[in-house]
Amino acid sequence: MLSRIRLVLALICVHFVFASTPGAYGDVNETGNIERYRPKLSDFRLDGDQIIPEIDSSNTLIFSGSISAIPTESGVDRFTAPPLTVVMHQKIGVRDASTGATLFDGEPFNGFRKTAKEKSVWEPGSWATETQGRPFSLRTKIVALSRHQGYVIKVAIRNRSKKNGHFDIVSVQEPSITAPLEWNWNAAFKRDIDTPVVMQAKDAVVYGNSSGTVAIAVRGASIQSFNSLSHATTAFISGAGSNLDQPGVAKHATLLSTRITVASNREESISIVVVVATEKQKALREANDLAGDPIATISQAHEDAQLSLEQWFKKLPAISSSSPQLVKFYRHAAAQLLYDRWKVGNTFLLDPWYPTSGLDSGAMNTYAWDIQYGALAFSLLDPHSFRNLLTALPAAPLTEHFSIEPIHGRGIGTYYAYNSYAYINAVDQYLSITGDRTLLQEQVRGKTVLEWMIALAEWGEKEKDPDGNGLLDYGDDHNLLELKKTGNGPGYCNEVPSPNGERVYAYQTVADLMEQADPRLYREKIIHFRAMAKKVTEALNNILWLEDVGWYGTRQRDGSIVPVYSIQIFDLLRVPGLVPADRAKRLIAHLNVDEFVAPWGIRSMSVRDRLFDYNDHDWAGAMSYAGDGPQLSADLFMAGFIPEGWHTLEKIFWWPDHMAVYPQGIANDSYTFRVPAAAPFGGRITAGRANIIAGVAGVETVLRGIFGLELGRDGSIGFSNNRPPTLKNVALRFPYIDRSWTAHLVAEELKVSSNDGFTATFLRADGSLRIKLQQTSVTLWMRSRSAGVGRLTLDLAGIEHLLHVHKSGRLVFRQNGVLIQPKLDHGLVTFETITSADEDEQLEIQTVNASITPR
């Protein structure tokens, strides 16, 4: 009885939600307690001098979901506010009226003296910069608005002189507004679109053209117009007024100026409001309204950003660990999908819209490739939006195009070699997590989603395999990894290991789904798909394996097979049974410092490969695509290479410390030799698009990797003890099919419990446990990476509760189909196990009245 009381208390502890301790990462105690995480904007704060250089776009972005702005030293250079993009050319300046000392866009003039280096701070939704100086100091804060398409710049002056001072604060700008006809991979900013002043009102000026309008408002402002931005800038710095303009030349630049009085050693502020709209009266009205109470406007924007974080993280499965770096990496990865989200009403095909990138206005279209990296997290964090996206993508159609644009959902580009795997895997992840099988019957352009999956799985079977060897010829690298140095070959082209290997997964998965949907209707397809999965597996291993180098090569058009040492080859480990164990070890042997392993992560290509290219942002050099490092780590864990999986993950723990937003490509080697500004960061830089939806892949690293999360199509749930030795303990709370599950990895034990009474402990250092709970039965499958004995302990009271049984005599136990009488000890039932990587040990518990079907 005492042990039962202790067990109940333990279960209460497991599922009680604790208040979080500031700065704590929730060390797991013996019962696997996991603290509730209440995010704050400051949790994601990053000092500007800690953000690594970006060589292609911008890694300083202020965004809210309705707007994304790229700042200058003090103002905003350009911003995206769908359906518009605006090159703003906005700069902020301050001048001491008595001395003429001026600070303009971070540069000192006329005797202004900086007394310290500028400091900048990024938080979700804002960017703040502080300049200490004499005779005044300046603080600016740019805040993105969420309820309007615009932003506010708060400008605060501290008077450093010994007497009261008068200060002129100005906003200088020359906007260029456009409405892109198509949002594709390229940034949509246009700097040469004629955008004149169309309205000037009290405290505000409005620019506009046929695309839209932008309004700038400052309470108490005087407004001057100029021929050009340079004239406006010179007029302010020199105090020359507007006499620099050429007569008769159109006015495209304005200077909004307001004067404030600041007492000695005190601070005063003003706010500049910028709003964009397709109609000028709307832009002017909103800008004026918001400028009337800027403090409330800024406060509301911060509250909205905070609320978005709180709502987002309520849906993220909670983890707790003795490693603060692991928890931080997991949470910051989850935030990347939130950062990617656009909520702009009916502007786009879907609301919200999740593009491939988009914060710098490029890649606002959505690629099937990229969403696959975030499919697991997407299904957890916003399943409704993910479902909508999964029904929109086939309409491109994906059998012909690699992405869809956001306005009409039209296809962009050619067929991409990874379309089939990426889409099928994304749907599979969604189905596994949500259980929403209705998606498969959703009609898209005359086909159901399941029929689209069938078409994608068998894509190229007839026309892309002329010699019938089972391997598809995907053509040149532009249909694959877009390597810049392949030329006419040899290279990663034609019959490649990946995505040919992923076809095995595609065939098997779609065959399973057809079998569940209608085995009689799809009988011939099912037989064919299972046969093709076997054929491709054999072809991959019989034709492409290169025994001398321990690598899967690529078959060129002339029949030669050459090794190309791409990170993509490791993806084959993700498909169970595809790579034999001995060959898997030989593949992993290439993960060394002389080939793939770099100081800051895993290179996308071995330095020994002739195609290695420092100019490649993500697939052929020292950089790697942001989704690949995290996903490689998950694959290594799941394939049983625990030290390698952990080492790969530890290599990128630095990401949240030096990147607020995860970009397309991240350098793993030093680029100091060509980017001197990278030297303080060990040569680390980023490149390509400013953000990437695949940045959320770190969630998968933790769930699928460390915890071995496995969601079966039969409704079962599985966990593995993939805890690396350096982790003292780690725990996960995971919601699944109306239950909350807790997995706790500690020492040699895998502990799994549910909030409705199930509790199991598998004493096996490398063990895996899969559970299926039904009304009249509980089935468990045990496995381990190495062969050996173990022990499974269950709480009998919990089993009885789940099966509505109150006497143990009404339960029967079968181990591997054999009726057994287990050991009972103080309410616990124990089973001895013999497990390995090749075969499951099965335990079935049923009520006496239930029919038992041997497996």
N, C-alpha and C positions, 0 to 999 in steps of 0.2 A: 504493500500500500504506500509506503514511504517513497519507493522508487517511482510509483505512478505520480505522486504529488510533485516530485522533483522534475519529472518529465513534462508535466503540464506547465510548471513554472518556466521551464526551459523554453517550451514552445511559445509561451507568452512573450518571453524575452526576445525570441527570434523575430517575432512579427510586430513588436511594439515599435512605434516610430519615435525616435529620440530627437530632441532638438539639437541642432548642430552647434558645435563649438567653433567660434571664429578661429580660422587658421588651421583647424584640425582636419585630418584626412581620414579619421575613423578607423583606428586600429581595431582589428577584429578580436573579440574575446572568444572564450571557449564555446559559447553558444552561437557564435556567428552573427552577433548584432551588427546591423548596418545603420549608420546614422542617416537621417533624412537630410538631403542637401538642399539648402535654400540659397540659390545663387544671388549674388549682388553684382552690379555693374563693375565694381572695383575688383571683383575676383578675376576679371579678364583685362584689367588695366595693364598697359605696357608703356614704359617710358620710351619716348621717341628715339633717344640715343641708343636704345637696345634693339631697334628694328633693323634688320640686315638690308643691304642695298638691293634694289630691284632694277634690273638693267633694261627691261623692255617696256614696262607699263608704270604703275605706281603701286606702292604697298602702303601708302597712307590714304585711307578711304574713310569718309564719314557717311554712314548710311542708316536708313530707317526702315526699308521695305518699300517705301514709295519714292525714294530719291537716294542717289549715291553721288557724293561730291569728292573731288580731288583738290586738296588745298594748295595754295601757294605758301609763302612764308607767313602771311597773316590773313589772306583772303581765300578766294576759291578760283582756281584756274578753269575748271570745267565740271559739269555735273550732268547726270543722267536722270531724267524724270519721265519715264515712258508715258505717252508716245513721243516725247521730245528729248533731244540732247542739246545742251547749251555750252558753248565755249564762252566762259564768262569774262576771263581776263581781269578778274577783280583783285584789287590790291588795297590794303588798308594803310593809312598814314596818320601820324600825329605830329603836330608842330606846336612848340611852346611860343605863344603869341608875343611874349616879351623879348625872348632871346633869339627866336628863329630856329632853335635847335629842333631837328626833324628826324623822325624815324619813319621810313617809308618802305613797306614790304620787307621789313627786317634789316634794311640797310640804313646806316647813320649818315646824316648830312648836317651841315651848318653848325658844327660844334657839339652835336649829340655824342655822348661817350658811353659805350657799353661797359659795364663793370663786371659782367659775368657772362658765361656762355648761355645761349638760349636753352630753355628746357621745354620739352613738349611731352604731352601725355595723351595716349589714345585710350578711349573706352568705347564700348558699343554705343554708337550714336553721336559721339563727340570727339573733338580734337582741340586740345588747349595748348597754347604756347605762351611762355613768359620770357620777357626780355628785361633784365635789370640794367639800369643806366642812370645817367645824369643829364639834364635836371629832372627827368621823370622815368618811371618804369612803366612797361606796357604788358597787359595780359589780354590775350584774345582767346575766345572759345567759340568754335563753330559747332552748332548743334543741328543735326538733321531732324526735320519734322516728320511725323508719321501720319498726322491727320490732314496735312496739306502737303503739296509737292513743293517743298522749299526748305530753307534753312535760316537760322538766325546766327549772326555774329555778335557776340557780346564783347565790347571793347572797354577795358577798365584801365584808367590812368591813376598812378600813384605819384603825387607831387613830392619830389625829393628835395625841393628847395626849402628855404626857411621862411618864405612868405607865400601868401596866396598866389595861385597862378591861373592863367587863362590858356586853354589848350584847344586847338582846332583839330577835330577828328574828321577824316575824310574817307570816303569809299570811291575809288576810281574804277571804272569798268567800261568795256566795249564788247557787249555780247554778240554772239553769232548763234542763231537758233535754227534748228532743222528737225524735221520729222522723218526719220529713215523709212524708206520704202520697204526695206528688208533688214532684219536684224540677223546678221550672220556672224562668222568667226571674227571679223575685223571690227575694231572700234568704230563707232558710228559718228564720231565728232567731225564737224565740218567748220573750218576756221574762216572760210571765205564766203559765207552766206550773208548777203546784204540784210542788215537788221537795224533800221534806223529808229530813232526816238519817235514814238507815235503818240505819246501823251505825256504832259508834264502837269502835275497837280501839286497842291500843297504837301510838302514833306515826301513826295514820291515822284519817280519817273518810270515810264513804261516804254520798253522796246518791243518791237513786233515785226512780223512778216506774215506771209501766208501760212506758215507752219504753226506759229503760236506766239505767245508773248511772255515777257518776264518783267516783273515789277520789283523795284528796289525802293524801300521806304525807311526813312529815319525821322523821328520826331524832331521838329525844330530845324530842319535842314534847309540850307540854301542850295540851289542847283545851278551848275554851270555846264554848258555844252561845248564840245570841242570837235575839231576835225578828226583827231586821232587820239589814241591812248597815250602816245608819247608826248603830245602837246599838253594833255591834261596832267600828266605826271610832272612835266617840266614846270608848268604853271604853279602847281602846288609847292614843289620843292623850292622854287626860286621866289615864289610870291608874286609872279609877274602878271597874274590875271589871265584873261582870255585873248590878249592882243597878239598871241603867237599864231592864232588861226589864220588860214588863208580865206579871204572873203569869197563867198559864193560856193564854198565846198561844203558838202553835206555833213551834218553833225552826227557822229556815231559814238563818241565817247562822252561820258558825263562824270562830273565830280560833285558828289553830295557831301556837303560840309556842315558841321554843327560845332558850336563852341560851348565848352563847359568850364566852370570855375571849380577849382579843387584847392581846398585848404592845405596848408603845409603839413606834409607827412600823412595826408589822408588820401583816400581813394574814391573816385567817382566813375560811373560807367554810363555808356549809352549802348543801344542795340540797333543793328542794321538787319532788316528783314528782307529776304529775297523769296519771291513766290513765282512759279511758272504755271501757265495755263494756256489752253488753246484759244481763249477769248480774253481780250484786254481788260474789259470791265471786271471780270471775275478775278484776274490777277491783281488788279489795283485794289479792289475791295478787300480781298483776303490779306494783302500786304499791309494795308492801312489798319485793318482790324487787329492783326497780330502785333503791329508796332505800337498800338495803343496800350498794351499790357505785356511787354516783352518778358518780364519776369515770370508771369503766369504761363506764357507760351513755352519758355525754356523748361519750366518745371513740369509742364504737361508732357513735353517730349521725353524728359528723363523718366517720368512715371510710366509712360508707354513702353520705353525700352526695358525698364525693369520688369514690368508685367509680362512682356514677351519672353524674357529669360525664365521667369518663374513658371509660366505655363508650359514652356518647352521642356524644362527639366523635370516637371512632374511626370512626363511620359517616358523619361529615360530610365531604364533599369538601373537601380542603385548598386554601386560597388563600394567595397571598403577594403583597404589594403595597408600593409605595413610600409608600402612604398608611396610616398607623396607624389613622386614623379609619375607613377602609373596612373593615379587618380586624376592628376592634373591633365595629363595627356588625353585621357578618356573624355573628360568633360569638355576640354577645348575642341576636341575632334567633333563632339556632338554639336557644339555651337556653330561649326562651319556650315551645316545645312540650314540652320536658322539664318545665318548671314546671307545665304544664297537666295533666300525667299523674297519674291516681289509680290506686293499686294496693291494692285493698281486698278481695282474694279473691273470694268468690262473692256479695258484697253487691250488685254491679251486674251488669247484663246481660253485660258484657264485662269482662275483666281483662287488661291495664289498660283503664281507661275514660278517654277524652279528651272532655271536655265543651267547650261553647263558652266558658265561663268557669269558675266554680266555686270559686275560692279564697276568696271571701267568701260562699259557699254559694248564690249566685245564678247562674242559667244553667248549672246542672249538667246540663241537657239539651243535646243536640247538634243544631245547625242545619246543614243542608246548605250554606247560604250561607257560614257562617264557615269550614267546613273547606276550601272551595274555595281560600281565600286561602293555606292552608298545604299544599295537595295535593302540590306538588312536593317540599317538604321532608319532609312526612310519609312519602311513598313512599320516600325515601332513609333516613330515620332510624328508622322503625319500620314497615316494609312489612307485616309480619304483622298488627299491630294495625289498620293502615289497611284492610287487606283485610276484616277482621272487621267494621269499622265500615261499609264500603261494602256489605256484605251485610245489615247490620242496618237501614240507613236506608230502603231501599225498603219495608220492612215497615210503615212508619208508617201508610199509604203516603205517599210523597212527592207523589203526585198529589192528595192531600187535605190534608196537614199540612206545616208548615214544619220540624218537629223531632221527635226521639224523646226520651222520658224514660229515665233510666238504669237503672231497676229492672226493668221489663218490656219496654221497647222500644216502648211505646205511642206513638201520634202525639199531638202537642200543637199546637194552633193550626190556623189555616186554611192553604190553599195559598198559598205565597209566590211572587211573580212570578219570582224568580231560582232557584227549585228546579231547574228543568229544566237550565239552563246549569250551575249549580253542581255538580250531581251528575254530569252527563255529562263535564264538564271534570275533575272529581276522578278519575273512573274512567279517563279518557283519560291523565291524568298517571301514574296507577298502572301502567297497561298499558305505557306508553312506557318507564318506568324499570325495572320489574321483568321485563317480558316475559311476565308470568303471564296467559296468555289463558284459563286455566281459570276465572277469575273470571266471565267472560261466561256460562258455562254453569251457574253456581251457582244453585240453586233458592231463590226467596224468595216465599213465599205463592202457590205455583202458577205462578210465572213465572220465567224465567231473568233474570239481571241484564241481559243484552242486550235481552230483551223489555221490561223496565222502562225501559231507555234509549229504546227505540222509543216507548213510551207517553209518556214525558216529552218527547221531541222533538216529537211531534205534539200535545201537550197544547193544548187550546183552539182547534185548527184549525177545528173545525166550529161550536162554539157561541160562540166569542169573537171571531169575525170576520164579523159579520152582513152587512157590505157587500161582503165578498169581496175587499177591496183588498190582502190579504196581511198587514196589520198587526193584531195582537191588541189588544183593548181589555181592559186589566188592571184596570179599575175605579178606585177611589179610591186615595189615597196609602197607605192602611193595607195594601194588597197590594203596595206598592212600597217607597218610602223613608220612609214614616211621617213626612212633614213636618208640623210642628205648626201652620203658618199657612196651609195650603192652603185649608181650609174647603170650600166648595162650588166652588172654582175661580175663575178658571182656575189651573192648577197642573200639577205633575208627575203627571198621571193620564191614564187612558184609553189612547190610542195613543201610547206613549212610544218614543223612539229606543232606549233600553236599558231592558229586556232584549229588545225586538224584534230589535235588531241581533245579539244573541248567539244568536238562533234560527238564524241563518245558519251559525254554527259548529256548533250542535247538529245540524242537518240534515246538514251535510257530514261531521261526525265519525261519526255513527251510520250513515250510508250507507257510509262506508269500512269500518266494522267489520262491517256486514252482508255487504259484498262479500267480505271476508276469511273470514267464517264460512261462508257458503253462498250464493253469488251466484244460484243457480237458485231456491232456496227464497224468497229475499227480492227477487227480480227486480223485482216491481211496486213494492215499498216503496222500493227504491233509486232507481228512476226518479222516483218521486213526491218523495222527499226532495231529490234534486238539483234538480228543478224548483222546489220550494218555496224552496230556498236562493236560487235566482236571482230568484224572484218577490219575496221579502222584501228582497233587496238593491235591486231596482229600486224597490220601494215606499218604502223608507227614503229613497232619494236623489231620487225624483221627487215624493214627497208631503211629506216632513218637512223637507227642506233649505230653509233660509231664506237666500236669496242676499244680502239686504240687510244681515244681521247676521253672516253667516258662521257659522251654527250650525244644528244639527238641533233643530227645534221639536217640541212635543207637540200632537197633534190632540185637541181637546176634543170633547165629545159634540155640540156645535152645529156642528161642522165647522171651527171656527177653529183656526189653528195658531199657538201662542204659544211664544216661546223661554223655557225655564227653564234657567238657567245652573247646572246641577248638575255636579259632578265626574264623575258617572256617564257623561256624554256622551263623555268621553275614552276610556272602555272600548271604544268602537267601533273604536279604532285597533288593538286586539288581534286583530281578525278580519281576516286577509289578504284584500285585494281588496274589502273592504266600503266603505271611504272612499277616494274618488279622491285622488290626491296633492295636487292644488290645494286641495281642500276640507280635507284634513288640515292643510295649512299655515295655513289660515284658522282652524281650530279651535285650533291651538296658539298663534295670535296672542292668544287670550284668556288665556293664562298670563302675565299681567303683574301688576304691583303694584297696579293700579287695580281688578283683578277677583279673580283667584284666589290670587296669590302673596302670602303674608303673611311676617312676619319669621321665624317659626319653622316654616314648612311651607306646604302648599297647603290653602287653605280648601275645605270641602266644597261651598260655593256662592259664587258671585261676590257681592261686596258690593253690586253694582249691582242684584241681583235683589230684587224686592219681598218674596220669601219668606225672605230672609236673616234669621237668627234667632240671637241670642247664647244663647238657652236650649236650642238643639238641640245634642245631644252628638256627633252624628256625620254628619248628612247635609244640614244646611241652614244652615251658618253658619261661624263662625270656627274651630270644632272640626272634626275629621275622624275617621272610623273608623280605628282603628290599622292596619288592613290596606291602606287605600287609598293612603296616601302612598307606601309601598314598591312597591305594585303599579303605580301610575301611573308611577313612575320606570322600572320594567321595561318597561312598554308603550311609553314614549317611546323608550327605547333600541332596542327591537325594531322600532319604526316608522321608525327612522333619524334621530330627533331627539336626537342625542347631547348637545349642550350643554344642552338642556332636561332631558334625563333625568338628567344629572349635577347640574345645578343643583337639581332636585327632591330628589335624594338628599342633597346637601350640606346642604340646609335642615333635614334631620332627623338629621344626624350627632350632634346633642346628646342624643338619646334615651338611650343607655347611661350618660351622665353624670348624668342627673337622674331616671331611672326604673329601679328594680330590676326591676319587673314591668310589662310593657306593658298598659295598661288599654283599655277599650272606646273612649273618646274622648280625643283629645289636642288641646289648644288651640294654634292657630298664630298667633293675635293675642294682644295683652295683655288680661288680665282684671283688671288691678289696680283698675279703677274699681268692681268689685263684689267682688273678693277681695283685700283689702289684703295678705294674707300672701303673695300672688304677686309682690309688688313686687321682692324680691331676685332673682327668677328671670325678670325681664323681663316679668312678667305671665303666665307659662306656668302652666297648671293641667291637671289631668286630670279626667275625669268618667265616670259610668256604672259598669259592672261593673269590679271591681278588676283583673281580668286578661282577656285575650282570646286564643283560640287563633290568631287571625289575626296576632298579633304576630310569628309565625315567617315572615311574608311577606318579610322582609328577605333571607332566603336566596334567594328567587326573584329579587329585585332584582339580586343579584350574578350568579347563575348564568345566568338567562334574559336579564337586562338587559345587564350589562357584557360577559359572555362570549358572549352570543347563543346559549346552549345550545339545541340543537334535536335531539330524539330522534325519528327517523322510525319510522313503523309498519312499515317494511321492515327495521328493524334498523340503519339508518344513524345516524351521529352527526354533528352539525354545530356549528361555532363561528363567531362573528363577531368582527371586530375593532371593538368598540364602545368602545375605550379613549378617554376624554376627554383632551384635550391636557394637562391639569394633572396627569394620572397619568403618572409616568415609565415605569412598567412594571407589569404585573400578570400573575399566572399562576394556573392552576387545575389540580389533579389530580383527575380524575373517574373513578370505577369504573363500567364499563358492559359488560355481557355478557361476563364473564370476562376483561376487559381493564382496564388502567388507562391512561387517556388524560391527556395533559398538553397544555394550551393555554397559549400564552405570547404576550401582546400587548405589543409593544414597537415604538416608532417607527412605521414604515410596514409592519411585518411581522406576519403571523399565523403562528405556528409551532405545529404540532400533531404529537404523537408518541404512540406506544403502547408499552407495556412489552415487547411482543414484536417490535419492530423497525421499525414504520412511522414514518417521519419525513418531514414535508412543511413547506415554507416558502412561503407565499403572499405575494409582495411586492405589497401593495396596501393602502393606508392604511385603506380602508373595506371591506375584503374579507370574504367569508364562504366557508367551506369545509365541505362535507359529505362524509363518507366512509362507504363501505360495504365491509367486508372479508368476502370469502367464500373458500372453499377454493381455488377456481381463478381468482378474479378480484378485482381492486381497482377500485372505481369512485369517482370524485370529481366533485363538482359545485361549481363556483366561481361566485360572484356578487359584485357590489359595488353600493353605494348610488348611486354616480355612474358614468357610462359612461366607459370608458377602458381602456388597455392595462395589463397586469400580467405577473407572471412566477411560475410555480410550479416549485419545485425539490423533487425527491424523492430519497431515498437508495436507490440501486439495490440495494444489499446487503440492505436491509431488505425490499424488495419481493420479492426472490428468496427470502429466508428465509420470508416469509409464504406464498408460493405454492410452496414446496419446489422452487425452480428454482435451479440453480447456474451456468447459462450464460445470459447476456443474450439470446442468439439464440433462446431458447425462449420469449421473451415477445413479445407483439404489443401495439401501442399504437394506440388510436383516439381521436381528438379530434373531438367532435361527430359521431361515426359514421364519420369518415374515417380510413382507415389512414395512419399517419404514422411517420416515423423521427425520434425525438427526438434532441436534442443530449446527448452523453455527455461528462462532464468529471470525471476523477478520482473515479469511482464515483458521481457525481451526475447525474441526468437532469433536464433543464430544458425547460419548455414556455412559450411566449409565449401570453398570454391576452388576450382582449377581452371584458370583462364589463360588465354593467349591472344595474339593479334589475329589469328586465323579463324577462330571459332567462338561464338557466343556461348556463355553459360546462361541457361534460362531457368527462371523460377516463376511458377504460376501459383497464385493463391486464389481459391474460389470458394464460394459457399457450397454446401452440400447439395442444395436444391438446384444449383446451376449446372447446365450441361458443360462438360469439359471436353474440348476438342484438342487432341494431341497435336502438337506443332511439328 
